């Protein structure tokens, strides 16, 4: 296994700032996820449906850390 010698790719990405809109989208995403988790736990949706809805939530609500969640 070879270790990357050039780590410049990892340091070129600028930090993102948390805006009010980003905070709202993140909150809406978290609430939507909490709701569908409850539906899953109560047996009202399947795990496959949960995964599909989660993917749609990430796409539509754009949580702040979406890149890390996927």
VENGI-V23848 format. One record per pair of residues at least 4 apart in sequence whose C-alpha atoms are under 6 Angstrom apart, sorted by the first residue. I is the first residue (numbers start at 1). J is the second residue. D is the distance in whole Angstrom. If there is no record, write none. Layout:
i & j & d
I & J & D
I & J & D
This chain:
i & j & d
18 & 22 & 6
25 & 61 & 6
25 & 63 & 6
26 & 63 & 4
26 & 64 & 6
29 & 61 & 6
39 & 44 & 5
39 & 45 & 6
40 & 44 & 6
40 & 45 & 5
56 & 60 & 6
57 & 61 & 5
58 & 62 & 5
